[in-house]
Amino acid sequence: MSKTAFLFPGQGSQFVGMGADFYETEASAKVVFDAADEALGFSLSELCFNGPEDELRLTANTQPAILTASIAVLRVLNEKCNIRPDFTAGHSLGEYSALVAADALVFEDAVQIVRARGQYMEEAVPAGQGAMAAIMGMERDALDAVCQEVTTAGYPVQLANLNSPGQIVISGSAEGVARASEAAKAAGAKRAIPLNVSGPFHSMLMKPAAEKLEGKLADYAVNDAYIPVVANVSAQSVREADHIRHALIEQVASPVLWEDTVRYLLDQGVDRFIEIGPGTVLTGLVKKVDRSVQTLSIQDAATLEKALAVLAEAEQGEN
C-alpha cells in the first residue's frame, strides 16, 4: 500500500506573487490569506503578491508569508482531492506548516508565532556578526570535525542544515563560517557558497531566540497531532503536544536533520512525497536521497492540476 508524506518548505522558497492565483480563484485560499492579515494586523497578502522583494525577504515577514502561502495551497488541495497523508514534515519554518496540516496548531496562532520567531531570530545576533554557508561535496563527519576545530580555536561554527548527501549548511559567527569554509575546501569539499541570510540560523548563537520563543509558545495552545509530524531536531515522528512544543523550542538553535527526515520517512514505507507551498527545493532534496520515489510539487494552479491528474491515475491503479 502506497504511503504519502506532505512536505512544507522553509525560508528561501519565497517569491513575490506566491499564492496570488489561488487567492483570486479559490475561496479557501482567500480565507487563509485574509485570516493571516487579520491575525497580524497588516496586509501580509499584499506583501506576498506584490512585494517589494527586499521587504518580503526580511525574516519576520518571510516566515509568516511562506506559512500562509503553504497553508493556502494545502486548503485548496484538500478541497479538490481527498488524499490524506500518512506523515507531514517541514524544513525549519516549514515544520509549523506541517503542524497546522496535522491540526496540532491553529493556523491563526501559527502565523503569529512564526512572525515572532522571525523577529527573535533577527534580534539574536547583530547584523553582520553571524553567517551561513552551503558546503558541497563533503561528508558530515568530516565537516563536523572541521567545525569543531574552528570552534575550539574561538570562532563558533556548526552544522546547521543537513539537507542531502553532499549538501550541508554551516552556521555560526561570520569569522567561524569563513574559516570553516576555507578549511572544508582544503579538506576536499567541492564548493563553499556563502548564503544571503540575516543571521546564523540553527546554531547555538540562536539560543536567545529559542528562549524568547519558549515564552511566546506558552501563550498558545499546542494540540496532539492527528498525523505523525517528523521533527527537524530528531528526524523522528512526534504526536504528543508536549513533545511538539519542546521540539519547536529546541529547533531554533539546533541543526535541521532533513536528510535524516527523508530517510526516516522512506524507512516508514513512504513512496510518495508531495511538496506543498512555494518552490521545489524539498522535491530536489528528496530526489538526492532516493531517485526512485514519486515526488509532486504544488504551488499554483498549473502544478495543482498536474498533481491531481497524477493522483487520480494512481488511485485508479490501486482500485
BALOBA-1460 file (C-alpha; in Angstrom, 3 decimals):
// residues 319
<rec num="1" residu="m" x="0.000" y="0.000" z="0.000"/>
<rec num="2" residu="s" x="1.361" y="3.378" z="-1.024"/>
<rec num="3" residu="k" x="2.226" y="5.838" z="1.777"/>
<rec num="4" residu="t" x="2.308" y="9.618" z="1.358"/>
<rec num="5" residu="a" x="4.152" y="12.420" z="3.140"/>
<rec num="6" residu="f" x="3.264" y="16.107" z="2.805"/>
<rec num="7" residu="l" x="6.389" y="18.296" z="2.883"/>
<rec num="8" residu="f" x="6.400" y="22.043" z="3.571"/>
<rec num="9" residu="p" x="9.154" y="24.477" z="2.521"/>
<rec num="10" residu="g" x="11.184" y="26.788" z="4.723"/>
<rec num="11" residu="q" x="12.834" y="30.168" z="4.374"/>
<rec num="12" residu="g" x="14.411" y="30.856" z="0.984"/>
<rec num="13" residu="s" x="11.490" y="29.464" z="-1.043"/>
<rec num="14" residu="q" x="9.569" y="32.753" z="-1.027"/>
<rec num="15" residu="f" x="8.930" y="34.780" z="-4.179"/>
<rec num="16" residu="v" x="6.824" y="37.832" z="-4.965"/>
<rec num="17" residu="g" x="3.495" y="36.672" z="-6.385"/>
<rec num="18" residu="m" x="3.252" y="33.440" z="-4.403"/>
<rec num="19" residu="g" x="-0.330" y="32.407" z="-3.759"/>
<rec num="20" residu="a" x="-1.847" y="35.193" z="-5.880"/>
<rec num="21" residu="d" x="-3.538" y="32.964" z="-8.463"/>
<rec num="22" residu="f" x="-5.220" y="30.834" z="-5.774"/>
<rec num="23" residu="y" x="-6.259" y="33.946" z="-3.844"/>
<rec num="24" residu="e" x="-8.085" y="35.228" z="-6.902"/>
<rec num="25" residu="t" x="-9.720" y="31.945" z="-7.926"/>
<rec num="26" residu="e" x="-10.169" y="29.801" z="-4.794"/>
<rec num="27" residu="a" x="-12.297" y="30.928" z="-1.837"/>
<rec num="28" residu="s" x="-10.499" y="28.527" z="0.526"/>
<rec num="29" residu="a" x="-7.140" y="30.180" z="-0.247"/>
<rec num="30" residu="k" x="-8.573" y="33.685" z="0.145"/>
<rec num="31" residu="v" x="-9.849" y="32.748" z="3.607"/>
<rec num="32" residu="v" x="-6.309" y="31.770" z="4.655"/>
<rec num="33" residu="f" x="-4.672" y="34.985" z="3.415"/>
<rec num="34" residu="d" x="-7.435" y="37.128" z="4.913"/>
<rec num="35" residu="a" x="-7.059" y="35.313" z="8.257"/>
<rec num="36" residu="a" x="-3.289" y="35.975" z="8.230"/>
<rec num="37" residu="d" x="-3.840" y="39.687" z="7.518"/>
<rec num="38" residu="e" x="-6.271" y="39.928" z="10.416"/>
<rec num="39" residu="a" x="-4.102" y="37.909" z="12.835"/>
<rec num="40" residu="l" x="-1.013" y="40.041" z="12.105"/>
<rec num="41" residu="g" x="-2.704" y="43.423" z="11.815"/>
<rec num="42" residu="f" x="-1.179" y="44.296" z="8.446"/>
<rec num="43" residu="s" x="-1.577" y="43.164" z="4.825"/>
<rec num="44" residu="l" x="0.729" y="40.165" z="4.573"/>
<rec num="45" residu="s" x="-1.181" y="39.158" z="1.420"/>
<rec num="46" residu="e" x="-0.211" y="42.439" z="-0.286"/>
<rec num="47" residu="l" x="3.442" y="41.724" z="0.561"/>
<rec num="48" residu="c" x="3.179" y="38.148" z="-0.798"/>
<rec num="49" residu="f" x="1.504" y="39.179" z="-4.041"/>
<rec num="50" residu="n" x="3.244" y="42.483" z="-4.845"/>
<rec num="51" residu="g" x="6.355" y="42.763" z="-2.683"/>
<rec num="52" residu="p" x="8.663" y="44.656" z="-2.546"/>
<rec num="53" residu="e" x="11.016" y="41.677" z="-2.592"/>
<rec num="54" residu="d" x="13.529" y="43.117" z="-0.101"/>
<rec num="55" residu="e" x="10.720" y="43.538" z="2.436"/>
<rec num="56" residu="l" x="9.381" y="40.032" z="1.774"/>
<rec num="57" residu="r" x="12.897" y="38.707" z="2.366"/>
<rec num="58" residu="l" x="13.045" y="40.075" z="5.927"/>
<rec num="59" residu="t" x="12.913" y="37.058" z="8.248"/>
<rec num="60" residu="a" x="10.000" y="38.403" z="10.306"/>
<rec num="61" residu="n" x="7.963" y="38.756" z="7.081"/>
<rec num="62" residu="t" x="9.256" y="35.721" z="5.185"/>
<rec num="63" residu="q" x="8.271" y="33.226" z="7.861"/>
<rec num="64" residu="p" x="4.545" y="34.106" z="8.133"/>
<rec num="65" residu="a" x="4.415" y="34.665" z="4.351"/>
<rec num="66" residu="i" x="5.670" y="31.170" z="3.451"/>
<rec num="67" residu="l" x="3.477" y="29.579" z="6.131"/>
<rec num="68" residu="t" x="0.412" y="31.397" z="4.778"/>
<rec num="69" residu="a" x="1.141" y="30.583" z="1.129"/>
<rec num="70" residu="s" x="1.732" y="26.920" z="2.025"/>
<rec num="71" residu="i" x="-1.478" y="26.533" z="4.046"/>
<rec num="72" residu="a" x="-3.475" y="28.287" z="1.304"/>
<rec num="73" residu="v" x="-2.210" y="25.664" z="-1.183"/>
<rec num="74" residu="l" x="-2.981" y="22.888" z="1.314"/>
<rec num="75" residu="r" x="-6.575" y="24.080" z="1.763"/>
<rec num="76" residu="v" x="-7.141" y="24.130" z="-1.992"/>
<rec num="77" residu="l" x="-5.625" y="20.638" z="-2.351"/>
<rec num="78" residu="n" x="-7.845" y="19.337" z="0.465"/>
<rec num="79" residu="e" x="-10.870" y="20.742" z="-1.326"/>
<rec num="80" residu="k" x="-10.003" y="19.181" z="-4.688"/>
<rec num="81" residu="c" x="-8.713" y="15.820" z="-3.518"/>
<rec num="82" residu="n" x="-9.401" y="13.535" z="-0.560"/>
<rec num="83" residu="i" x="-5.780" y="12.432" z="-0.134"/>
<rec num="84" residu="r" x="-4.755" y="12.132" z="3.499"/>
<rec num="85" residu="p" x="-1.026" y="11.993" z="4.261"/>
<rec num="86" residu="d" x="0.483" y="9.314" z="6.479"/>
<rec num="87" residu="f" x="3.121" y="11.806" z="7.693"/>
<rec num="88" residu="t" x="3.856" y="15.513" z="7.484"/>
<rec num="89" residu="a" x="7.237" y="17.243" z="7.717"/>
<rec num="90" residu="g" x="8.630" y="20.688" z="7.036"/>
<rec num="91" residu="h" x="12.076" y="22.251" z="6.699"/>
<rec num="92" residu="s" x="12.735" y="24.573" z="9.665"/>
<rec num="93" residu="l" x="9.904" y="27.143" z="9.403"/>
<rec num="94" residu="g" x="8.035" y="24.518" z="7.328"/>
<rec num="95" residu="e" x="7.593" y="22.428" z="10.471"/>
<rec num="96" residu="y" x="4.923" y="24.939" z="11.539"/>
<rec num="97" residu="s" x="3.028" y="24.358" z="8.278"/>
<rec num="98" residu="a" x="3.341" y="20.604" z="8.899"/>
<rec num="99" residu="l" x="1.875" y="21.064" z="12.398"/>
<rec num="100" residu="v" x="-1.048" y="23.124" z="11.057"/>
<rec num="101" residu="a" x="-1.661" y="20.369" z="8.483"/>
<rec num="102" residu="a" x="-1.731" y="17.827" z="11.338"/>
<rec num="103" residu="d" x="-4.111" y="20.005" z="13.431"/>
<rec num="104" residu="a" x="-1.500" y="20.422" z="16.180"/>
<rec num="105" residu="l" x="-1.542" y="24.207" z="15.707"/>
<rec num="106" residu="v" x="-4.379" y="26.523" z="14.697"/>
<rec num="107" residu="f" x="-3.321" y="28.484" z="11.598"/>
<rec num="108" residu="e" x="-4.009" y="31.941" z="13.082"/>
<rec num="109" residu="d" x="-1.873" y="31.044" z="16.118"/>
<rec num="110" residu="a" x="0.916" y="29.616" z="13.968"/>
<rec num="111" residu="v" x="1.155" y="32.749" z="11.817"/>
<rec num="112" residu="q" x="1.550" y="34.933" z="14.934"/>
<rec num="113" residu="i" x="4.118" y="32.548" z="16.437"/>
<rec num="114" residu="v" x="6.322" y="32.462" z="13.317"/>
<rec num="115" residu="r" x="6.108" y="36.253" z="12.945"/>
<rec num="116" residu="a" x="7.546" y="36.498" z="16.464"/>
<rec num="117" residu="r" x="10.018" y="33.664" z="15.778"/>
<rec num="118" residu="g" x="11.372" y="35.600" z="12.801"/>
<rec num="119" residu="q" x="11.754" y="38.747" z="14.905"/>
<rec num="120" residu="y" x="13.547" y="36.841" z="17.679"/>
<rec num="121" residu="m" x="15.917" y="35.253" z="15.169"/>
<rec num="122" residu="e" x="16.722" y="38.650" z="13.641"/>
<rec num="123" residu="e" x="17.368" y="40.155" z="17.093"/>
<rec num="124" residu="a" x="19.514" y="37.297" z="18.446"/>
<rec num="125" residu="v" x="22.742" y="38.299" z="16.695"/>
<rec num="126" residu="p" x="23.632" y="41.823" z="15.497"/>
<rec num="127" residu="a" x="23.677" y="42.190" z="11.689"/>
<rec num="128" residu="g" x="26.978" y="41.157" z="10.143"/>
<rec num="129" residu="q" x="28.197" y="39.160" z="13.137"/>
<rec num="130" residu="g" x="26.728" y="35.837" z="12.036"/>
<rec num="131" residu="a" x="26.772" y="33.941" z="8.741"/>
<rec num="132" residu="m" x="25.835" y="30.710" z="6.966"/>
<rec num="133" residu="a" x="27.405" y="28.851" z="4.042"/>
<rec num="134" residu="a" x="26.480" y="25.787" z="1.988"/>
<rec num="135" residu="i" x="29.289" y="23.247" z="1.801"/>
<rec num="136" residu="m" x="29.050" y="20.968" z="-1.225"/>
<rec num="137" residu="g" x="30.625" y="17.537" z="-1.603"/>
<rec num="138" residu="m" x="31.802" y="16.730" z="1.913"/>
<rec num="139" residu="e" x="30.781" y="14.010" z="4.366"/>
<rec num="140" residu="r" x="29.034" y="15.218" z="7.504"/>
<rec num="141" residu="d" x="31.516" y="13.656" z="9.952"/>
<rec num="142" residu="a" x="34.493" y="15.261" z="8.202"/>
<rec num="143" residu="l" x="32.747" y="18.643" z="8.057"/>
<rec num="144" residu="d" x="31.684" y="18.331" z="11.696"/>
<rec num="145" residu="a" x="35.316" y="17.742" z="12.659"/>
<rec num="146" residu="v" x="36.338" y="20.907" z="10.747"/>
<rec num="147" residu="c" x="33.646" y="22.943" z="12.530"/>
<rec num="148" residu="q" x="34.675" y="21.622" z="15.943"/>
<rec num="149" residu="e" x="38.309" y="22.541" z="15.275"/>
<rec num="150" residu="v" x="37.396" y="26.101" z="14.261"/>
<rec num="151" residu="t" x="35.031" y="26.445" z="17.245"/>
<rec num="152" residu="t" x="37.746" y="25.236" z="19.641"/>
<rec num="153" residu="a" x="40.016" y="27.959" z="18.220"/>
<rec num="154" residu="g" x="37.450" y="30.506" z="19.420"/>
<rec num="155" residu="y" x="35.260" y="31.018" z="16.340"/>
<rec num="156" residu="p" x="31.884" y="29.277" z="16.856"/>
<rec num="157" residu="v" x="30.507" y="27.407" z="13.841"/>
<rec num="158" residu="q" x="28.476" y="24.203" z="13.470"/>
<rec num="159" residu="l" x="26.452" y="22.049" z="11.097"/>
<rec num="160" residu="a" x="23.039" y="23.705" z="10.666"/>
<rec num="161" residu="n" x="21.084" y="22.124" z="7.798"/>
<rec num="162" residu="l" x="21.920" y="18.529" z="6.857"/>
<rec num="163" residu="n" x="19.938" y="18.747" z="3.645"/>
<rec num="164" residu="s" x="21.039" y="15.835" z="1.447"/>
<rec num="165" residu="p" x="24.117" y="13.759" z="0.661"/>
<rec num="166" residu="g" x="26.836" y="16.253" z="-0.242"/>
<rec num="167" residu="q" x="24.884" y="19.388" z="0.733"/>
<rec num="168" residu="i" x="25.298" y="20.675" z="4.285"/>
<rec num="169" residu="v" x="24.843" y="24.230" z="5.533"/>
<rec num="170" residu="i" x="27.100" y="25.517" z="8.297"/>
<rec num="171" residu="s" x="26.198" y="28.394" z="10.619"/>
<rec num="172" residu="g" x="27.862" y="30.494" z="13.284"/>
<rec num="173" residu="s" x="29.980" y="33.595" z="13.741"/>
<rec num="174" residu="a" x="30.975" y="35.328" z="10.491"/>
<rec num="175" residu="e" x="34.659" y="34.593" z="11.176"/>
<rec num="176" residu="g" x="33.897" y="30.984" z="12.143"/>
<rec num="177" residu="v" x="31.937" y="30.324" z="8.937"/>
<rec num="178" residu="a" x="34.676" y="31.936" z="6.812"/>
<rec num="179" residu="r" x="37.416" y="29.872" z="8.465"/>
<rec num="180" residu="a" x="35.416" y="26.613" z="8.330"/>
<rec num="181" residu="s" x="34.600" y="27.235" z="4.639"/>
<rec num="182" residu="e" x="38.301" y="27.599" z="3.795"/>
<rec num="183" residu="a" x="39.244" y="24.575" z="5.918"/>
<rec num="184" residu="a" x="36.493" y="22.483" z="4.308"/>
<rec num="185" residu="k" x="37.739" y="23.330" z="0.793"/>
<rec num="186" residu="a" x="41.293" y="22.489" z="1.861"/>
<rec num="187" residu="a" x="39.972" y="19.148" z="3.176"/>
<rec num="188" residu="g" x="38.301" y="18.267" z="-0.149"/>
<rec num="189" residu="a" x="34.903" y="19.992" z="-0.246"/>
<rec num="190" residu="k" x="33.894" y="20.864" z="-3.820"/>
<rec num="191" residu="r" x="32.475" y="24.287" z="-3.025"/>
<rec num="192" residu="a" x="31.638" y="26.628" z="-0.152"/>
<rec num="193" residu="i" x="28.849" y="29.048" z="-1.010"/>
<rec num="194" residu="p" x="28.086" y="31.956" z="1.378"/>
<rec num="195" residu="l" x="24.321" y="32.308" z="1.889"/>
<rec num="196" residu="n" x="22.451" y="35.614" z="1.757"/>
<rec num="197" residu="v" x="20.811" y="35.356" z="5.187"/>
<rec num="198" residu="s" x="20.289" y="37.803" z="8.029"/>
<rec num="199" residu="g" x="21.689" y="35.613" z="10.801"/>
<rec num="200" residu="p" x="23.374" y="32.360" z="11.882"/>
<rec num="201" residu="f" x="20.199" y="30.276" z="11.971"/>
<rec num="202" residu="h" x="20.122" y="26.830" z="13.604"/>
<rec num="203" residu="s" x="23.337" y="27.490" z="15.509"/>
<rec num="204" residu="m" x="23.940" y="27.860" z="19.248"/>
<rec num="205" residu="l" x="24.080" y="31.643" z="18.670"/>
<rec num="206" residu="m" x="20.273" y="31.435" z="18.304"/>
<rec num="207" residu="k" x="19.837" y="30.417" z="21.970"/>
<rec num="208" residu="p" x="18.399" y="33.864" z="22.908"/>
<rec num="209" residu="a" x="15.760" y="33.422" z="20.178"/>
<rec num="210" residu="a" x="14.907" y="29.932" z="21.451"/>
<rec num="211" residu="e" x="14.405" y="31.288" z="24.982"/>
<rec num="212" residu="k" x="12.094" y="34.063" z="23.753"/>
<rec num="213" residu="l" x="10.169" y="31.575" z="21.602"/>
<rec num="214" residu="e" x="9.617" y="29.361" z="24.652"/>
<rec num="215" residu="g" x="7.905" y="32.301" z="26.362"/>
<rec num="216" residu="k" x="5.825" y="33.079" z="23.274"/>
<rec num="217" residu="l" x="4.695" y="29.467" z="22.782"/>
<rec num="218" residu="a" x="3.440" y="29.416" z="26.368"/>
<rec num="219" residu="d" x="0.674" y="31.813" z="25.262"/>
<rec num="220" residu="y" x="-0.712" y="29.422" z="22.637"/>
<rec num="221" residu="a" x="-2.417" y="26.034" z="22.607"/>
<rec num="222" residu="v" x="-0.455" y="23.156" z="21.095"/>
<rec num="223" residu="n" x="-2.569" y="20.055" z="20.479"/>
<rec num="224" residu="d" x="-1.716" y="16.420" z="19.860"/>
<rec num="225" residu="a" x="-1.144" y="15.884" z="16.134"/>
<rec num="226" residu="y" x="-3.652" y="13.638" z="14.369"/>
<rec num="227" residu="i" x="-0.993" y="12.721" z="11.773"/>
<rec num="228" residu="p" x="2.618" y="11.960" z="12.807"/>
<rec num="229" residu="v" x="4.852" y="15.002" z="12.211"/>
<rec num="230" residu="v" x="8.575" y="14.374" z="11.719"/>
<rec num="231" residu="a" x="10.535" y="16.828" z="13.878"/>
<rec num="232" residu="n" x="13.644" y="18.563" z="12.485"/>
<rec num="233" residu="v" x="15.637" y="18.101" z="15.684"/>
<rec num="234" residu="s" x="15.244" y="14.316" z="15.936"/>
<rec num="235" residu="a" x="14.155" y="13.118" z="12.470"/>
<rec num="236" residu="q" x="11.555" y="11.066" z="14.365"/>
<rec num="237" residu="s" x="7.784" y="11.442" z="14.330"/>
<rec num="238" residu="v" x="6.066" y="13.283" z="17.177"/>
<rec num="239" residu="r" x="2.379" y="13.419" z="18.041"/>
<rec num="240" residu="e" x="2.098" y="14.474" z="21.686"/>
<rec num="241" residu="a" x="1.624" y="18.183" z="22.353"/>
<rec num="242" residu="d" x="4.436" y="18.401" z="24.937"/>
<rec num="243" residu="h" x="6.923" y="16.743" z="22.582"/>
<rec num="244" residu="i" x="5.888" y="19.076" z="19.757"/>
<rec num="245" residu="r" x="6.329" y="22.174" z="21.926"/>
<rec num="246" residu="h" x="9.765" y="21.023" z="23.099"/>
<rec num="247" residu="a" x="10.871" y="20.219" z="19.530"/>
<rec num="248" residu="l" x="9.874" y="23.690" z="18.278"/>
<rec num="249" residu="i" x="11.894" y="25.422" z="21.007"/>
<rec num="250" residu="e" x="14.935" y="23.194" z="20.509"/>
<rec num="251" residu="q" x="14.746" y="23.547" z="16.719"/>
<rec num="252" residu="v" x="15.732" y="27.251" z="16.678"/>
<rec num="253" residu="a" x="19.307" y="26.632" z="17.862"/>
<rec num="254" residu="s" x="19.713" y="23.040" z="16.605"/>
<rec num="255" residu="p" x="20.557" y="21.500" z="13.211"/>
<rec num="256" residu="v" x="17.779" y="20.675" z="10.748"/>
<rec num="257" residu="l" x="18.165" y="16.930" z="10.109"/>
<rec num="258" residu="w" x="16.479" y="16.972" z="6.711"/>
<rec num="259" residu="e" x="18.327" y="14.102" z="5.016"/>
<rec num="260" residu="d" x="17.640" y="12.000" z="8.127"/>
<rec num="261" residu="t" x="13.972" y="13.042" z="7.989"/>
<rec num="262" residu="v" x="13.657" y="11.835" z="4.390"/>
<rec num="263" residu="r" x="15.422" y="8.556" z="5.243"/>
<rec num="264" residu="y" x="13.115" y="8.071" z="8.246"/>
<rec num="265" residu="l" x="10.059" y="8.538" z="6.012"/>
<rec num="266" residu="l" x="11.482" y="6.073" z="3.475"/>
<rec num="267" residu="d" x="12.012" y="3.563" z="6.307"/>
<rec num="268" residu="q" x="8.340" y="4.005" z="7.271"/>
<rec num="269" residu="g" x="7.343" y="2.950" z="3.746"/>
<rec num="270" residu="v" x="6.644" y="6.411" z="2.287"/>
<rec num="271" residu="d" x="6.946" y="6.241" z="-1.503"/>
<rec num="272" residu="r" x="5.140" y="9.455" z="-2.445"/>
<rec num="273" residu="f" x="6.325" y="12.904" z="-1.338"/>
<rec num="274" residu="i" x="4.140" y="15.940" z="-2.057"/>
<rec num="275" residu="e" x="5.767" y="19.344" z="-1.549"/>
<rec num="276" residu="i" x="3.095" y="21.928" z="-0.709"/>
<rec num="277" residu="g" x="3.929" y="25.626" z="-0.950"/>
<rec num="278" residu="p" x="6.318" y="27.915" z="-2.822"/>
<rec num="279" residu="g" x="9.352" y="26.491" z="-4.629"/>
<rec num="280" residu="t" x="10.619" y="22.996" z="-5.349"/>
<rec num="281" residu="v" x="13.637" y="22.860" z="-3.011"/>
<rec num="282" residu="l" x="12.419" y="19.910" z="-0.939"/>
<rec num="283" residu="t" x="11.455" y="17.875" z="-4.003"/>
<rec num="284" residu="g" x="15.054" y="18.242" z="-5.217"/>
<rec num="285" residu="l" x="16.463" y="17.201" z="-1.840"/>
<rec num="286" residu="v" x="14.243" y="14.085" z="-1.705"/>
<rec num="287" residu="k" x="15.481" y="13.073" z="-5.155"/>
<rec num="288" residu="k" x="19.088" y="13.398" z="-3.964"/>
<rec num="289" residu="v" x="18.333" y="10.835" z="-1.243"/>
<rec num="290" residu="d" x="16.237" y="8.421" z="-3.379"/>
<rec num="291" residu="r" x="15.508" y="8.939" z="-7.062"/>
<rec num="292" residu="s" x="13.025" y="6.060" z="-7.225"/>
<rec num="293" residu="v" x="10.223" y="7.627" z="-5.147"/>
<rec num="294" residu="q" x="7.373" y="9.654" z="-6.594"/>
<rec num="295" residu="t" x="7.603" y="13.399" z="-5.962"/>
<rec num="296" residu="l" x="4.990" y="16.057" z="-6.671"/>
<rec num="297" residu="s" x="5.249" y="19.788" z="-6.067"/>
<rec num="298" residu="i" x="2.184" y="22.015" z="-5.735"/>
<rec num="299" residu="q" x="2.445" y="25.788" z="-5.563"/>
<rec num="300" residu="d" x="-0.010" y="27.198" z="-8.121"/>
<rec num="301" residu="a" x="-2.960" y="26.289" z="-10.341"/>
<rec num="302" residu="a" x="-0.822" y="24.663" z="-13.051"/>
<rec num="303" residu="t" x="1.143" y="22.419" z="-10.657"/>
<rec num="304" residu="l" x="-2.059" y="21.546" z="-8.778"/>
<rec num="305" residu="e" x="-3.757" y="20.407" z="-11.982"/>
<rec num="306" residu="k" x="-0.768" y="18.261" z="-12.879"/>
<rec num="307" residu="a" x="-0.608" y="16.716" z="-9.393"/>
<rec num="308" residu="l" x="-4.339" y="15.975" z="-9.323"/>
<rec num="309" residu="a" x="-4.046" y="14.128" z="-12.644"/>
<rec num="310" residu="v" x="-1.169" y="12.009" z="-11.298"/>
<rec num="311" residu="l" x="-3.029" y="11.271" z="-8.041"/>
<rec num="312" residu="a" x="-6.249" y="10.338" z="-9.886"/>
<rec num="313" residu="e" x="-4.306" y="7.972" z="-12.107"/>
<rec num="314" residu="a" x="-2.627" y="6.390" z="-9.075"/>
<rec num="315" residu="e" x="-5.985" y="5.949" z="-7.360"/>
<rec num="316" residu="q" x="-7.390" y="4.177" z="-10.415"/>
<rec num="317" residu="g" x="-4.370" y="1.893" z="-10.452"/>
<rec num="318" residu="e" x="-4.915" y="0.991" z="-6.776"/>
<rec num="319" residu="n" x="-8.594" y="0.215" z="-7.373"/>
